[in-house]
Amino acid sequence: MLKQAIAVPATAPAPSAWALASLALPMLLAALGTSIANVGLPTLAQAFDASFQDVQWVVLAYLLAVTTLIVGAGRLGDLYGRRRLMLAGIALYTAASLLCGLAPTLGWLVAARAAQGLGAALMMALTLALVAEVVPKDRTGRAMGLLGTMSAIGTALGPSLGGALIAACGWPALFLVNLPLGLAALLLAWQRLPADSARADGATRERFDVAGTLLLALTLAAYALAMTLGRGDFGATNLALLAAALVGLFAFGRVERRAATPLIRLAMFAWPVLGAGFAMSALVTTVVMATLVVGPFYLSGAFALDAARVGLAMSAGPLAAALMGVPAGRLVDRHGTAGTSLAGLIAMAAGAGVLTLLPTRLGVAGYLAPLVLITAGYALFQTANNTAVMGGVAAAQRGVVSALLNLSRNLGLISGASVMGAVFAMAAATTDFATAPVEAVAAGMRATFMVATMMVVVAIMVAIGSRAPRQTTVTSKATPCGRPGG
């Protein structure tokens, strides 16, 4: 039985625009690093005389580094100081961006992208965790909404900015553009983030769980590779990697139960807000990924749009998420997390449900309207969910819980790209979408969003079933977040 304790007091200072900017800019950089490189893969293949299978590691190396290392990064911040690790993450990301831009070989570029991903893991893991130290509790929702907006802007800006940079300056500009942004972020964080304070709870005397961190990293790497290798062809290698991930997950659970100072206190998942928050985040991000995977094929196949117009249409979703971020934060601060989160999920279910019935005669606008509803609902849900989860976490565990929230999002993106892509191809009964008839592409789209609707309905059921009193946190060592009681 989990103990209920008094809420963490809102001891953070009045919000500073510059302090919030010092968190928002790293979030923008991390999202930009994910999205900007994809558009450059054809150019990189020509520049290094490499195959697509080889140059795709420029994207995979970054994704794998973030996914596998983010939880360890969050825990390091809890133990050794979040400001210190945030500065290290920004510095590493910026330096690795320079190495990417100067890469003489593809191997050098892939290694530099992995280092860039480690810097991004540190930034992503600690940004949410530092919110409580920058803004008072009654403005947490607005801060979370701003961070969500910056992430959406980075995702939306990447392809268009990347294409313009390649045309004007060549492929190195994809990475060198991070230098001025990274230096600005480093300066802001150095000047505006509050100093790390010595904790009275003994967290700084705990040992870092090296064994658990390595085992979790290998497990996540196996899963990510199982979902991404083969470009949709799920063969023997993918099955072997998936089996390795399952074995690794089981072994990780055993190691963590026996560890004196585990990387993740498994009891935290018994607290409804945390366990449900992670599960819902993974589910709805899978749905959002479906719009990115299926959308281009549907728009080009059903309406014969060229690449430029497909890109323009696809930007409607991230733009809606970006515009919804700050208003979502205000709604969370005014009306609470439970109802706002549920409203976001209902909007997502409505948008996905409409897409299962969508006739092609409604044209591009008929597709974009429910797409905007899905992404705006996602922004509303994400802001409320992040606020709910981070608001109930003891100070000593904010880094690792923030990392787990970001990990759940990454796992949803990885799973969505593979699973939803497979559903689309299976329902369309083809893998050659360039020559597929309109009816086949439309059937694939409807089937994909039928699965997506069911996923959101499951998330709604989880949200309703996990209703728990807010304004509580966990303080006993027997409780999920593991902070000593007092």
C-alpha positions as CSV (number, residue, x, y, z in Angstrom):
1,M,0.0,0.0,0.0
2,L,1.5,3.3,-1.0
3,K,1.7,6.0,1.5
4,Q,0.2,9.4,0.9
5,A,2.1,12.4,2.0
6,I,2.0,16.1,2.0
7,A,2.5,17.8,-1.4
8,V,5.9,19.3,-2.2
9,P,5.7,23.0,-1.4
10,A,6.0,25.4,-4.2
11,T,9.4,26.8,-3.2
12,A,10.5,27.8,-6.7
13,P,11.1,31.5,-7.4
14,A,8.9,33.6,-9.5
15,P,9.2,32.5,-13.2
16,S,11.9,34.2,-15.2
17,A,11.5,34.5,-18.9
18,W,15.2,33.9,-19.3
19,A,15.2,30.9,-17.0
20,L,12.4,29.3,-19.1
21,A,14.3,30.2,-22.2
22,S,17.3,28.3,-20.8
23,L,15.1,25.2,-20.7
24,A,13.2,25.8,-24.0
25,L,16.2,26.2,-26.2
26,P,17.7,22.8,-25.3
27,M,14.3,21.2,-26.0
28,L,14.3,22.9,-29.4
29,L,17.8,21.7,-30.1
30,A,17.1,18.0,-29.2
31,A,14.0,18.0,-31.4
32,L,15.8,19.6,-34.3
33,G,18.6,17.0,-34.0
34,T,16.0,14.3,-34.5
35,S,14.2,15.8,-37.5
36,I,16.7,17.8,-39.5
37,A,19.0,14.9,-40.6
38,N,16.3,12.9,-42.4
39,V,16.0,15.3,-45.3
40,G,19.8,15.1,-45.9
41,L,20.1,11.3,-46.4
42,P,20.0,11.3,-50.2
43,T,22.7,14.1,-50.2
44,L,24.8,12.2,-47.7
45,A,24.6,9.0,-49.8
46,Q,26.0,10.9,-52.7
47,A,28.6,12.8,-50.7
48,F,30.1,9.7,-49.1
49,D,29.3,7.3,-52.0
50,A,27.3,5.1,-49.7
51,S,24.1,3.1,-49.8
52,F,20.9,4.1,-48.1
53,Q,21.3,1.3,-45.6
54,D,24.7,2.8,-44.6
55,V,23.6,6.5,-44.4
56,Q,20.5,5.7,-42.4
57,W,22.8,5.1,-39.5
58,V,23.2,8.9,-39.4
59,V,19.6,9.0,-38.1
60,L,19.7,5.7,-36.2
61,A,22.9,6.5,-34.3
62,Y,21.2,9.6,-32.8
63,L,17.9,7.8,-32.1
64,L,19.7,4.9,-30.4
65,A,21.9,7.1,-28.3
66,V,18.9,9.1,-27.0
67,T,16.7,6.0,-26.4
68,T,19.3,3.9,-24.7
69,L,21.1,6.5,-22.6
70,I,18.3,8.9,-21.5
71,V,17.3,7.1,-18.3
72,G,21.0,6.8,-17.1
73,A,21.3,10.5,-18.0
74,G,18.4,11.4,-15.8
75,R,19.7,9.4,-12.9
76,L,23.1,11.0,-13.2
77,G,21.4,14.4,-12.9
78,D,19.6,13.3,-9.7
79,L,22.8,12.2,-8.2
80,Y,25.4,14.8,-9.3
81,G,23.4,17.9,-10.0
82,R,20.9,18.7,-12.8
83,R,22.3,22.0,-13.7
84,R,25.8,20.6,-14.0
85,L,24.6,17.7,-16.2
86,M,22.5,20.0,-18.3
87,L,25.5,22.2,-19.0
88,A,27.5,19.1,-19.9
89,G,24.7,18.0,-22.2
90,I,24.5,21.3,-24.1
91,A,28.3,21.5,-24.4
92,L,28.5,17.9,-25.7
93,Y,25.7,18.4,-28.2
94,T,27.3,21.6,-29.5
95,A,30.8,20.1,-29.8
96,A,29.4,17.0,-31.5
97,S,27.5,19.1,-34.0
98,L,30.8,20.7,-35.0
99,L,32.4,17.3,-35.4
100,C,29.4,16.3,-37.6
101,G,29.9,19.3,-39.8
102,L,33.6,18.5,-40.2
103,A,33.2,14.8,-40.7
104,P,35.6,13.5,-43.5
105,T,34.0,10.0,-43.6
106,L,30.6,8.5,-43.0
107,G,32.0,6.5,-40.0
108,W,33.2,9.8,-38.4
109,L,29.7,11.3,-39.0
110,V,27.9,8.4,-37.4
111,A,30.1,8.4,-34.3
112,A,29.6,12.2,-34.0
113,R,25.9,11.7,-34.3
114,A,26.0,9.2,-31.5
115,A,27.8,11.7,-29.3
116,Q,25.3,14.3,-30.3
117,G,22.5,11.9,-29.2
118,L,24.1,11.5,-25.8
119,G,24.1,15.3,-25.4
120,A,20.4,15.3,-26.4
121,A,19.6,12.6,-23.9
122,L,21.1,14.7,-21.1
123,M,19.1,17.8,-22.3
124,M,15.8,15.9,-22.7
125,A,16.1,14.0,-19.4
126,L,16.8,17.1,-17.3
127,T,14.6,19.8,-19.0
128,L,11.3,18.6,-17.4
129,A,13.1,17.8,-14.1
130,L,14.3,21.4,-13.8
131,V,10.9,23.0,-14.3
132,A,10.1,22.7,-10.6
133,E,13.3,24.6,-9.8
134,V,12.5,27.4,-12.2
135,V,8.7,28.1,-11.8
136,P,6.2,28.0,-9.0
137,K,3.9,25.0,-8.8
138,D,0.8,27.0,-10.0
139,R,2.5,27.8,-13.3
140,T,3.9,24.4,-14.0
141,G,1.4,23.7,-16.7
142,R,2.3,26.8,-18.7
143,A,6.0,25.8,-18.5
144,M,5.3,22.3,-19.7
145,G,3.1,23.7,-22.5
146,L,6.0,26.0,-23.6
147,L,8.4,23.1,-23.7
148,G,5.9,21.0,-25.7
149,T,5.6,23.9,-28.1
150,M,9.4,24.1,-28.6
151,S,9.6,20.4,-29.2
152,A,6.9,20.6,-31.9
153,I,8.6,23.6,-33.5
154,G,11.9,21.7,-33.7
155,T,10.1,18.7,-35.2
156,A,8.2,20.8,-37.8
157,L,11.2,23.1,-38.6
158,G,13.7,20.3,-39.3
159,P,12.7,19.2,-42.8
160,S,12.1,22.6,-44.3
161,L,15.2,24.2,-42.6
162,G,17.3,21.2,-43.6
163,G,16.3,21.4,-47.2
164,A,17.0,25.1,-47.4
165,L,20.4,24.7,-45.7
166,I,21.5,21.9,-48.1
167,A,20.4,24.0,-51.1
168,A,22.3,27.0,-49.9
169,C,25.4,25.7,-48.1
170,G,25.6,21.9,-48.5
171,W,25.1,19.1,-46.1
172,P,27.5,20.2,-43.3
173,A,25.1,23.1,-42.6
174,L,22.6,20.6,-41.3
175,F,24.8,20.2,-38.2
176,L,26.7,23.5,-38.1
177,V,23.5,25.4,-37.7
178,N,23.4,24.0,-34.1
179,L,26.6,25.9,-33.1
180,P,25.1,29.4,-32.5
181,L,22.0,27.9,-31.0
182,G,24.0,25.6,-28.8
183,L,26.3,28.4,-27.6
184,A,23.3,30.6,-26.8
185,A,21.7,27.7,-24.9
186,L,24.9,27.1,-22.9
187,L,25.2,30.8,-22.0
188,L,21.6,31.0,-20.9
189,A,21.8,27.9,-18.8
190,W,25.0,29.0,-17.2
191,Q,23.6,32.4,-16.2
192,R,19.9,31.5,-15.5
193,L,19.6,28.0,-14.1
194,P,19.6,27.8,-10.3
195,A,22.7,26.3,-8.7
196,D,22.7,22.7,-7.7
197,S,22.1,22.5,-3.9
198,A,23.4,19.9,-1.6
199,R,20.6,17.5,-0.7
200,A,19.9,16.5,2.9
201,D,18.4,13.2,1.9
202,G,21.7,11.5,1.1
203,A,21.0,11.1,-2.6
204,T,24.5,12.4,-3.5
205,R,26.0,9.5,-1.5
206,E,24.2,6.8,-3.5
207,R,26.1,4.9,-6.0
208,F,25.3,5.0,-9.7
209,D,23.8,1.7,-10.9
210,V,26.3,0.9,-13.6
211,A,25.1,-2.7,-14.1
212,G,21.5,-1.7,-14.4
213,T,22.2,1.2,-16.7
214,L,24.3,-1.0,-19.1
215,L,21.6,-3.8,-19.1
216,L,18.8,-1.3,-19.8
217,A,20.8,0.4,-22.5
218,L,21.4,-3.0,-24.3
219,T,17.8,-4.0,-23.9
220,L,16.5,-0.7,-25.4
221,A,19.1,-0.9,-28.2
222,A,17.9,-4.4,-29.1
223,Y,14.2,-3.3,-29.1
224,A,15.0,-0.1,-31.1
225,L,17.0,-2.1,-33.7
226,A,14.3,-4.8,-33.9
227,M,11.7,-2.1,-34.8
228,T,13.9,-0.1,-37.2
229,L,16.1,-2.5,-39.2
230,G,14.9,-3.9,-42.4
231,R,12.8,-0.9,-43.5
232,G,9.5,-2.7,-42.6
233,D,10.7,-6.2,-43.5
234,F,10.4,-8.0,-40.2
235,G,12.7,-11.0,-40.6
236,A,14.8,-13.4,-38.5
237,T,17.2,-10.7,-37.4
238,N,14.4,-8.5,-36.1
239,L,12.8,-11.5,-34.2
240,A,16.2,-12.4,-32.6
241,L,16.6,-8.8,-31.5
242,L,13.1,-8.6,-30.1
243,A,13.7,-11.9,-28.2
244,A,17.0,-10.4,-26.8
245,A,15.0,-7.3,-25.7
246,L,12.5,-9.5,-23.8
247,V,15.3,-11.5,-22.1
248,G,17.1,-8.2,-21.3
249,L,13.9,-6.7,-19.7
250,F,13.5,-9.7,-17.5
251,A,17.1,-9.7,-16.4
252,F,16.9,-5.9,-15.8
253,G,14.0,-6.4,-13.5
254,R,15.9,-9.0,-11.5
255,V,19.0,-6.9,-11.2
256,E,17.0,-3.8,-10.1
257,R,15.2,-5.7,-7.4
258,R,18.5,-6.8,-5.8
259,A,20.4,-3.5,-6.3
260,A,21.0,-1.4,-3.2
261,T,20.6,1.9,-5.2
262,P,18.8,0.9,-8.4
263,L,18.7,2.9,-11.5
264,I,14.8,2.7,-11.5
265,R,12.8,1.9,-8.3
266,L,10.4,-0.5,-9.8
267,A,7.8,0.2,-7.1
268,M,7.2,3.6,-8.7
269,F,5.2,1.9,-11.4
270,A,2.7,0.9,-8.8
271,W,1.7,4.5,-8.3
272,P,-1.2,5.0,-10.7
273,V,-0.2,8.5,-11.9
274,L,3.3,7.4,-12.9
275,G,2.5,3.9,-14.4
276,A,-0.5,5.2,-16.3
277,G,1.3,8.3,-17.4
278,F,4.1,6.3,-19.0
279,A,1.7,3.9,-20.6
280,M,-0.6,6.6,-22.0
281,S,2.4,8.6,-23.4
282,A,3.7,5.5,-25.3
283,L,0.2,4.8,-26.7
284,V,-0.7,8.2,-28.0
285,T,2.8,8.9,-29.4
286,T,2.4,5.7,-31.4
287,V,-0.8,7.2,-32.8
288,V,0.9,10.5,-33.6
289,M,3.7,8.6,-35.4
290,A,1.0,6.9,-37.6
291,T,0.1,10.4,-39.0
292,L,3.8,10.9,-40.0
293,V,4.2,7.4,-41.5
294,V,0.9,7.1,-43.3
295,G,0.2,10.7,-44.2
296,P,2.8,11.2,-47.0
297,F,1.7,8.0,-48.8
298,Y,-2.0,8.9,-48.5
299,L,-1.5,12.5,-49.6
300,S,0.6,11.5,-52.6
301,G,-1.3,8.4,-53.5
302,A,-4.9,9.6,-53.0
303,F,-4.5,13.2,-54.2
304,A,-1.4,13.1,-56.4
305,L,0.4,15.8,-54.4
306,D,4.1,16.4,-55.2
307,A,6.7,16.3,-52.5
308,A,6.6,20.0,-51.8
309,R,2.8,20.1,-51.3
310,V,3.0,16.9,-49.2
311,G,5.5,18.5,-47.0
312,L,3.4,21.7,-46.7
313,A,0.3,19.6,-45.8
314,M,2.2,17.5,-43.3
315,S,3.4,20.6,-41.5
316,A,-0.2,21.3,-40.4
317,G,0.0,18.7,-37.6
318,P,3.2,20.0,-35.9
319,L,2.0,23.6,-36.4
320,A,-1.2,22.7,-34.5
321,A,0.7,21.1,-31.7
322,A,3.0,24.1,-31.5
323,L,0.1,26.6,-31.3
324,M,-1.7,24.5,-28.8
325,G,1.2,24.1,-26.3
326,V,1.0,27.4,-24.3
327,P,-2.9,27.5,-24.2
328,A,-2.8,23.9,-23.1
329,G,-0.6,24.9,-20.2
330,R,-3.0,27.6,-19.1
331,L,-5.9,25.2,-19.2
332,V,-3.9,22.8,-17.0
333,D,-3.1,25.4,-14.5
334,R,-6.7,26.6,-14.4
335,H,-8.6,23.3,-14.5
336,G,-6.2,20.7,-13.3
337,T,-4.5,17.7,-15.0
338,A,-7.1,15.0,-14.9
339,G,-9.9,16.6,-16.9
340,T,-7.5,18.3,-19.3
341,S,-5.7,15.1,-20.1
342,L,-8.9,13.3,-20.7
343,A,-10.1,16.1,-23.0
344,G,-7.0,15.8,-25.1
345,L,-7.4,12.0,-25.4
346,I,-11.1,12.4,-26.5
347,A,-10.0,14.9,-29.1
348,M,-7.4,12.4,-30.4
349,A,-10.0,9.6,-30.5
350,A,-12.4,11.8,-32.4
351,G,-9.8,12.8,-35.0
352,A,-8.6,9.2,-35.5
353,G,-12.1,7.9,-35.6
354,V,-13.0,10.4,-38.4
355,L,-10.1,9.2,-40.4
356,T,-11.4,5.6,-40.4
357,L,-14.5,6.8,-42.2
358,L,-12.9,9.5,-44.4
359,P,-14.0,9.4,-48.1
360,T,-11.4,10.6,-50.5
361,R,-13.9,13.0,-52.2
362,L,-13.5,15.4,-49.3
363,G,-10.0,16.2,-50.6
364,V,-6.9,17.3,-48.7
365,A,-8.9,19.5,-46.4
366,G,-10.9,16.5,-45.3
367,Y,-7.7,14.8,-44.2
368,L,-6.1,17.9,-42.6
369,A,-9.0,18.8,-40.3
370,P,-8.9,15.5,-38.3
371,L,-5.1,15.5,-38.4
372,V,-5.1,18.9,-36.7
373,L,-7.6,17.6,-34.1
374,I,-5.3,14.7,-33.4
375,T,-2.2,16.7,-32.9
376,A,-3.9,19.5,-31.0
377,G,-5.4,16.9,-28.7
378,Y,-1.9,15.3,-28.3
379,A,-0.4,18.6,-27.2
380,L,-3.2,19.1,-24.7
381,F,-2.7,15.5,-23.3
382,Q,1.1,15.8,-23.2
383,T,1.1,19.0,-21.3
384,A,-1.4,17.7,-18.7
385,N,0.3,14.3,-18.4
386,N,3.8,15.8,-18.0
387,T,2.5,18.2,-15.3
388,A,0.6,15.4,-13.5
389,V,3.6,13.0,-13.5
390,M,6.3,15.5,-12.6
391,G,4.1,17.3,-10.0
392,G,3.9,14.2,-7.8
393,V,7.6,13.2,-7.9
394,A,10.0,13.6,-5.0
395,A,12.9,16.0,-5.8
396,A,15.5,13.3,-5.6
397,Q,13.8,11.3,-8.4
398,R,12.8,14.1,-10.9
399,G,15.6,13.4,-13.3
400,V,14.9,9.7,-13.8
401,V,11.2,10.2,-14.0
402,S,11.6,12.9,-16.5
403,A,13.8,10.6,-18.5
404,L,11.2,7.8,-18.3
405,L,8.6,10.2,-19.7
406,N,10.8,11.0,-22.6
407,L,11.7,7.3,-23.1
408,S,8.0,6.4,-23.3
409,R,7.6,9.0,-26.0
410,N,10.6,7.7,-27.9
411,L,9.4,4.1,-27.7
412,G,6.0,5.2,-29.0
413,L,7.7,6.8,-32.0
414,I,9.9,3.8,-32.7
415,S,7.0,1.3,-32.3
416,G,4.6,3.5,-34.3
417,A,6.9,3.7,-37.3
418,S,7.2,0.0,-37.4
419,V,3.8,-1.3,-36.3
420,M,1.6,1.3,-38.0
421,G,3.7,1.1,-41.2
422,A,3.1,-2.7,-41.2
423,V,-0.6,-2.2,-40.6
424,F,-0.8,0.2,-43.5
425,A,1.1,-2.0,-45.9
426,M,-1.0,-5.1,-44.9
427,A,-4.3,-3.3,-45.3
428,A,-3.3,-1.8,-48.7
429,A,-2.0,-5.2,-49.8
430,T,1.0,-3.7,-51.4
431,T,4.5,-2.4,-50.7
432,D,4.8,-0.4,-53.9
433,F,2.7,2.7,-53.0
434,A,4.0,4.7,-55.9
435,T,1.8,2.6,-58.3
436,A,-0.9,1.4,-55.8
437,P,-4.5,2.4,-56.8
438,V,-6.2,5.1,-54.8
439,E,-8.6,2.6,-53.2
440,A,-5.8,0.5,-51.8
441,V,-4.0,3.5,-50.3
442,A,-7.3,4.7,-48.8
443,A,-8.0,1.3,-47.3
444,G,-4.6,1.2,-45.8
445,M,-5.1,4.6,-44.2
446,R,-8.5,3.7,-42.8
447,A,-7.2,0.4,-41.3
448,T,-4.2,2.2,-39.7
449,F,-6.4,4.8,-38.0
450,M,-8.8,2.1,-36.9
451,V,-6.0,0.6,-34.9
452,A,-5.0,4.1,-33.8
453,T,-8.5,4.8,-32.5
454,M,-8.4,1.6,-30.5
455,M,-5.1,2.6,-29.0
456,V,-6.5,6.0,-27.9
457,V,-9.6,4.3,-26.4
458,V,-7.3,2.1,-24.4
459,A,-5.4,5.2,-23.2
460,I,-8.8,6.8,-22.2
461,M,-9.6,3.7,-20.2
462,V,-6.2,3.9,-18.5
463,A,-6.8,7.6,-17.7
464,I,-10.2,6.9,-16.2
465,G,-8.9,3.9,-14.2
466,S,-5.9,5.7,-12.8
467,R,-7.7,8.7,-11.2
468,A,-5.9,9.4,-8.0
469,P,-5.8,12.3,-5.6
470,R,-3.5,15.1,-6.8
471,Q,-1.4,17.3,-4.6
472,T,0.4,14.3,-3.2
473,T,3.8,13.0,-3.5
474,V,5.7,9.9,-2.3
475,T,8.2,10.3,0.5
476,S,8.8,6.9,2.0
477,K,11.5,4.5,1.0
478,A,8.8,2.0,0.5
479,T,7.0,4.2,-1.9
480,P,7.5,4.5,-5.7
481,C,9.8,7.5,-5.8
482,G,12.0,6.4,-3.0
483,R,12.5,9.6,-1.1
484,P,13.0,9.1,2.6
485,G,10.1,10.1,4.8
486,G,10.3,12.8,7.4
